[in-house]
């Protein structure tokens, strides 16, 4: 799935808002990244931060399913958005 930068940023911002409203996952994200609420607010419009949130969500299929179901997105959208955001290019180790 090909995605524009603008659409990827919109999906990323949606993921940030979803995570911020999730009382179960937000503390996990904050604990694993060391970020606090002030830094979340400060970085809310930063595509690199959106990418970090999507990286976090993509670690668990159940999180992706919940995010997509609650946001009305197809399941492949978060991965496609992540690929279109900074640092999302395919890594070739060979």
Secondary structure, 3 states (H helix, E strand, C coil): CCCCHHHHHHHHHHHHHHHHCCCCHHHHHHHHHCCCHHHHHHCCCCHHHHHHHHHHHCCCHHHHHHHHHHHCCCCCHHHHHHHHCCCCCCCCCC
